[in-house]
Amino acid sequence: MTLILVLGDIHIPQRAADIPAKFRKLLVPGKIDQILCTGNLCDRATYEYLRSITPDLHIVRGEFDDKTQYPLSIKVTQDELTLGLVNGHYMVPSNGDVDTLAATARQMDVDVLVTGNTHRFEAYEEQGRFFINPGSVTGSFSPLEVAPIPSFVLMEVKMRMVVVYVYQLVNDEVVVDRIEYVKNED
């Protein structure tokens, strides 16, 4: 089993001061195997913090990242699943449109597509694929989301199954929900 931290739309220091302390307490080095970041990392200190959690860090470029060496998309294989990672700011429409995301997942040939940009958590199955948007870990402002709720995802990947734990900071309390996806046999 692989434990993957999925987060993004961090926007430190432009739109947020820091990752909430209640989230930082949960993100313990040595427990997480890999990080997938949907971009808008924005500062070096946050990058170093994520690297302290695990050196296996995959980041895609968000529209506010000045690190042009980050790619627009990444594919990662875990067990029997292929995961795709994009920010989504360059997609038209860029508001998390289901058809656009499904076309991207087909084009990338992935079982699970992780995307960002909307600052809103979502997880759903569509056309035999699984889609995850971890939202904004800082709850930073977005014109696409009136009142973003800080959130991130921990994913357990084992064989053809993904178990998603979404962590949200609601009324200063951490709320956790669980969602499962199993890839269909081909």
Secondary structure by P-SEA (a helix, b strand, c coil): cbbbbbccccccccccccccaaaaaacccccccbbbbccccccaaaaaaaaaaccbbbbbbcccccccccccbbbbbcccbbbbbbcccccccccccaaaaaaaaaaacccbbbbccccbbbbbbcccbbbbccccccccccccccccccbbbbbbbcccbbbbbbbbbcccbbbbbbbbbbbccc
